[in-house]
Amino acid sequence: MRARPEYQPPLDRRGVALRYLCAVVPMLFHGVVLAWLVAQDGSRLAQALTDVGLGVLGLVLMRWRRRWPWQIAVATVLLTAVSATATGPALVAYVSLVTHRRWSRTIPVAVVSVLCLLAGAVQGGITQATYVSTVSGVTILGALTVFGLYLRGRRDLELSLRERALAVEREQRQRIEQARLAERVKIAQEMHDVLAHRISLLAMLAGGLAYRTDLTPEQTREAALAIQENAHQSLNELRTVLGTLRDDGELEAPQPGLDHLDALFGEVRAAGQRVEVDDSVDGRDRLPAPTGRHAYRIVQEALTNARKHAPGSLVTAELGGRPGEGLRIRVTNPARPGSSPGPGGRLGLVGLAERTRMAGGTLSHTIRDGRFILDVRLPWESAERDPTGAGG
């Protein structure tokens, strides 16, 4: 798992102070040695001051080691050829260079470091201390190389974990957004099913008042009351559906099921729609609530479509099925050529198909012998099935 070579995490004040401390400690050690040498031989004062000055210069150059890693590493390493106190800044700059993992730059700087180490070691002649100093310096350089690679590995791991956390966060946001979108689609479907049914009933009742001139005052009053009642029910159901936008969880009422179909048929008949029902569902009390809700909405939308496409015609609704066989819904009505379905009339089948898909069922429709036939099959698993699948 490898990160970008140039990636360097930002340093806080503690990190900056720690790096300068690592550079200052060797400077103080060599400074103490120089002070002791000057105390022994005062003629070395100028040399010591030059050494310390170059070390301070290396400390200042450390500030730009991240912007120009190999340039600062080379500059500080060259200072160590004539300044022992510059060793601290040079080592910190070298480790910073290694963390970039650019071997084409790290190896030449390491070679220059060894050459400068040898140049400094042989200034006073080749002795046993020269060998010890050279071996120690090379060992330290190798250890710092390993340490720099270790830091690079840790940074790669931190970057990987950070990117993984960001990816998980993005995925979580996407899942939340998808859940919200699915909930909005569900609410929109519910609003369409409820309002399309109610408004089509209102249109039928209002149309009767507008075109029928043979109604008695009592019949006119009953039609007006039916319009008022349907309008009130539309508002109440709209408020309930919109209330789900402020609540979490599943949709609340209105959540009618298969048992409410009799009330639905009675309602549309009272509004003037002719409906013939053949209900042969067996074991309806064992029908899962979600399937019952989808079945109710499918029948409701099918009746609404029939009112739009074939107003005043006889509609036949057939329901059948049992646990393990599935639930069958067939709604037929005359197909009148050239009839105008009204606003949104072509969206009914789209909504029915979406509702059926949500229930895990299948939908088909055709025109046969002058009648529009809508067939829907919904799954209905048997509750008596062995859940382990062992079968005895």
C-alpha positions in Angstrom: 0.0 0.0 0.0 1.9 3.0 -1.3 1.0 6.6 -1.0 2.0 9.5 -3.1 5.8 10.0 -2.8 5.5 13.7 -2.2 2.9 13.4 0.5 3.9 15.0 3.8 1.4 15.3 6.6 1.3 18.8 8.2 3.2 19.2 11.5 1.8 20.7 14.6 3.9 22.8 17.0 4.9 19.7 19.0 6.2 18.0 15.8 8.2 21.0 14.7 9.7 21.4 18.2 10.7 17.7 18.3 12.6 18.0 15.0 14.4 21.1 16.1 15.2 19.4 19.4 16.7 16.4 17.5 18.9 18.9 15.6 19.9 21.0 18.6 21.0 18.1 20.9 24.0 17.1 18.6 24.8 20.8 18.2 25.0 21.2 22.0 27.2 18.1 22.3 29.7 19.3 19.7 29.4 22.8 21.1 30.5 21.5 24.5 33.4 19.6 22.9 34.5 22.8 21.1 34.3 24.9 24.3 36.5 22.3 26.0 39.0 22.5 23.1 39.0 26.3 23.2 39.6 26.2 26.9 42.7 24.0 26.2 43.9 26.0 23.3 42.7 29.6 22.8 44.0 29.7 19.2 41.0 27.5 18.2 38.5 30.2 19.1 38.0 31.5 15.5 37.7 27.9 14.2 35.1 27.1 16.9 33.1 30.3 16.2 33.1 29.4 12.5 32.0 25.9 13.3 29.1 27.1 15.5 28.1 29.7 12.9 27.8 27.1 10.1 25.8 24.9 12.5 23.4 27.7 13.2 23.1 28.3 9.4 22.2 24.6 9.0 19.6 25.0 11.7 18.1 28.0 9.8 18.1 26.0 6.5 16.1 23.2 8.2 13.0 25.4 7.9 12.8 24.8 4.1 13.6 21.1 4.1 10.0 20.2 3.2 9.8 22.6 0.3 13.2 21.7 -1.1 14.1 18.3 0.5 17.1 17.2 -1.5 18.6 20.7 -1.9 18.5 21.4 1.8 19.8 17.9 2.6 22.8 18.5 0.2 23.5 22.0 1.6 23.5 20.8 5.3 25.6 17.8 4.5 28.2 19.9 2.8 28.4 22.1 5.9 29.4 19.0 8.0 32.6 18.8 6.0 33.9 21.8 7.9 31.4 22.1 10.8 30.8 19.4 13.4 27.8 21.4 14.9 26.0 21.2 11.5 25.7 17.4 11.9 22.4 17.8 13.8 20.6 19.8 11.1 22.1 17.6 8.4 20.8 14.4 10.0 17.3 15.8 10.4 17.3 17.1 6.8 18.5 13.6 5.6 15.7 11.8 7.5 13.2 14.2 6.0 14.6 13.4 2.5 14.3 9.7 3.1 10.6 10.0 4.0 10.0 11.1 0.4 11.2 7.7 -0.8 13.0 9.1 -3.8 16.0 6.8 -4.1 17.4 8.7 -7.1 18.0 11.6 -4.7 18.5 9.8 -1.4 21.4 7.6 -2.5 23.5 10.6 -3.9 22.9 12.5 -0.7 23.9 9.5 1.4 27.2 9.2 -0.7 27.9 12.9 -0.2 27.3 12.4 3.6 29.8 9.6 3.8 32.4 11.6 1.8 31.9 14.6 4.1 32.2 12.3 7.1 35.5 10.9 5.7 36.8 14.5 4.9 36.1 15.6 8.5 37.6 12.5 10.0 40.9 12.6 8.1 41.6 16.3 8.8 43.7 15.5 11.9 45.3 12.5 10.2 44.3 8.8 10.0 44.2 7.3 13.4 42.2 4.6 15.2 39.7 7.3 16.2 39.3 8.0 12.5 38.1 4.4 11.8 35.8 4.5 14.8 34.3 7.8 13.8 33.8 6.6 10.2 32.2 3.3 11.2 30.0 5.1 13.7 28.9 7.7 11.3 28.1 5.2 8.6 26.1 3.1 11.1 24.2 6.1 12.2 23.5 7.1 8.6 22.1 3.6 7.9 20.0 3.6 11.1 18.6 7.0 10.1 17.7 5.6 6.6 15.8 2.8 8.2 14.1 5.2 10.6 13.1 7.5 7.7 11.6 4.5 5.8 9.7 3.6 9.0 8.3 7.1 9.2 7.3 6.9 5.5 5.5 3.6 6.2 3.6 5.1 9.1 2.6 8.0 7.0 1.4 5.7 4.2 -0.6 3.8 6.7 -2.2 6.9 8.2 -3.0 8.2 4.8 -4.5 4.9 3.8 -6.6 4.8 7.0 -7.7 8.4 6.4 -8.7 7.7 2.8 -10.5 4.6 3.9 -12.4 6.5 6.6 -13.3 9.2 4.0 -14.5 6.5 1.6 -16.6 4.9 4.3 -18.0 8.3 5.1 -18.8 9.0 1.5 -20.5 5.5 1.2 -22.5 6.2 4.3 -23.6 9.5 2.9 -24.6 7.8 -0.3 -26.5 5.2 1.5 -28.3 7.8 3.5 -29.1 9.8 0.4 -30.3 6.6 -1.4 -32.5 5.8 1.6 -33.9 9.3 1.6 -34.6 9.1 -2.1 -36.3 5.7 -1.8 -38.4 7.1 1.1 -39.4 10.1 -1.0 -40.3 7.8 -3.9 -42.4 5.8 -1.5 -44.1 8.9 -0.2 -44.7 10.2 -3.8 -46.2 6.9 -4.7 -48.5 7.0 -1.7 -49.5 10.5 -2.4 -50.3 9.6 -6.1 -52.3 6.6 -5.1 -54.3 8.5 -2.5 -54.9 11.8 -4.3 -55.5 10.3 -7.7 -58.3 8.2 -6.3 -59.9 11.0 -4.3 -59.6 13.6 -7.0 -61.0 11.3 -9.7 -64.0 10.6 -7.4 -64.5 14.4 -7.0 -64.3 14.9 -10.7 -66.9 12.2 -11.3 -69.3 13.7 -8.7 -68.8 17.2 -9.9 -69.3 16.1 -13.5 -72.6 14.5 -12.5 -73.8 17.8 -11.0 -72.6 19.8 -14.0 -74.3 17.7 -16.7 -77.3 16.0 -15.0 -80.4 18.3 -15.1 -82.8 15.6 -13.8 -81.5 15.4 -10.3 -83.9 16.2 -7.5 -82.8 18.7 -4.8 -82.2 15.8 -2.4 -80.0 14.0 -4.9 -78.1 17.2 -5.6 -77.6 17.6 -1.9 -76.3 14.1 -1.5 -73.9 14.6 -4.4 -72.6 17.8 -2.8 -72.2 16.1 0.6 -70.2 13.3 -1.1 -68.0 15.9 -2.8 -67.5 17.6 0.6 -66.7 14.3 2.3 -64.2 13.2 -0.3 -62.5 16.6 -0.2 -62.2 16.4 3.6 -60.8 12.8 3.3 -58.3 14.0 0.6 -57.0 16.7 2.9 -56.8 14.4 5.9 -54.9 11.7 3.9 -52.6 14.3 2.4 -51.7 15.7 5.8 -51.0 12.1 7.0 -48.7 11.3 4.1 -46.9 14.7 4.3 -46.4 14.1 8.0 -44.1 11.2 7.2 -41.7 13.7 5.8 -41.1 14.8 9.4 -41.0 11.4 10.9 -38.5 8.5 10.8 -39.4 4.9 10.0 -42.0 3.3 7.9 -45.1 5.1 6.5 -47.9 5.5 9.0 -51.6 5.6 8.2 -53.2 5.6 5.7 -52.1 2.0 5.5 -55.2 0.1 4.3 -55.0 -3.6 3.4 -57.0 -6.2 1.7 -59.7 -6.0 4.3 -60.4 -2.4 3.3 -61.3 -3.3 -0.3 -65.0 -3.7 0.5 -65.1 -0.1 1.8 -63.2 1.0 -1.3 -65.7 -0.7 -3.6 -68.6 0.8 -1.6 -67.0 4.3 -1.8 -66.6 4.2 -5.6 -70.1 2.8 -6.1 -71.5 5.6 -4.0 -69.7 8.0 -6.3 -71.4 6.5 -9.4 -68.8 4.0 -10.6 -70.2 0.6 -11.5 -68.0 -2.2 -10.1 -68.5 -5.9 -10.2 -66.3 -7.9 -7.7 -65.3 -11.5 -7.7 -63.3 -12.1 -4.5 -62.1 -15.7 -4.0 -59.1 -15.1 -1.8 -58.5 -18.0 0.6 -56.8 -17.3 4.0 -56.7 -13.6 3.6 -56.0 -13.2 7.4 -52.6 -14.8 6.7 -51.7 -12.3 4.0 -48.6 -10.2 5.0 -49.5 -6.6 5.8 -47.1 -5.1 3.1 -48.6 -7.3 0.4 -52.1 -6.4 1.5 -51.2 -2.7 1.4 -49.8 -3.0 -2.1 -52.8 -5.0 -3.3 -55.2 -2.4 -2.0 -53.2 0.4 -3.7 -53.1 -1.6 -7.0 -56.9 -2.1 -7.0 -57.4 1.5 -6.1 -55.2 2.8 -8.9 -56.8 0.4 -11.4 -60.3 1.7 -10.5 -58.9 5.3 -10.9 -57.5 4.5 -14.3 -60.9 2.9 -15.3 -62.7 6.1 -14.3 -60.3 8.1 -16.4 -60.3 5.9 -19.5 -63.8 4.5 -19.4 -66.1 6.8 -17.3 -69.5 5.3 -16.6 -68.5 1.8 -17.8 -68.7 -1.4 -15.8 -65.5 -2.4 -14.2 -64.8 -6.0 -13.2 -62.4 -6.7 -10.3 -61.3 -10.3 -9.7 -59.2 -11.3 -6.7 -58.0 -14.8 -5.9 -55.1 -16.8 -4.4 -54.0 -18.5 -1.3 -50.7 -18.9 0.7 -48.0 -20.6 -1.3 -49.7 -19.8 -4.7 -49.6 -16.0 -4.6 -52.2 -13.3 -4.9 -53.9 -12.7 -8.2 -55.6 -9.4 -9.2 -57.4 -8.8 -12.4 -59.2 -5.6 -13.3 -61.0 -5.2 -16.6 -62.9 -2.3 -18.2 -64.0 -1.4 -21.7 -61.3 0.1 -23.9 -62.9 3.1 -25.6 -60.9 4.1 -28.7 -60.1 7.8 -28.8 -61.1 8.5 -25.3 -59.1 11.1 -23.4 -57.8 9.9 -20.1 -57.4 13.4 -18.7 -54.4 15.0 -17.0 -51.8 12.4 -15.9 -53.8 9.6 -17.5 -50.7 7.9 -19.0 -48.9 7.8 -15.7 -51.3 5.3 -14.1 -49.6 2.2 -15.5 -46.2 3.5 -14.6 -47.3 3.9 -11.0 -48.9 0.4 -11.0 -45.7 -1.1 -12.4 -43.6 0.6 -9.8 -46.0 -0.5 -7.0 -45.9 -4.1 -8.3 -42.1 -4.1 -8.5 -41.9 -2.9 -4.9 -44.1 -5.8 -3.9 -41.9 -8.3 -5.8 -44.7 -9.2 -8.2 -45.3 -9.1 -11.9 -47.7 -7.0 -14.0 -49.1 -7.4 -17.5 -51.8 -5.6 -19.4 -53.5 -6.1 -22.8 -56.6 -5.2 -24.8 -58.7 -8.2 -25.7 -62.3 -8.2 -27.2 -62.6 -4.5 -26.7 -61.7 -4.6 -23.0 -58.6 -3.5 -21.2 -57.3 -6.3 -19.0 -54.8 -5.7 -16.1 -53.2 -8.7 -14.5 -51.1 -8.5 -11.4 -49.4 -11.4 -9.5 -48.0 -10.8 -6.0 -46.0 -13.3 -4.0 -47.6 -14.9 -1.0 -45.4 -17.4 0.8 -47.0 -20.2 2.8 -46.6 -19.7 6.6 -46.7 -23.5 7.0 -43.5 -24.1 5.1 -40.7 -25.6 7.1 -38.3 -22.7 7.7 -35.3 -25.0 7.9 -36.0 -26.4 4.4 -35.4 -29.9 5.8 -38.8 -31.1 4.7 -38.9 -34.0 7.3 
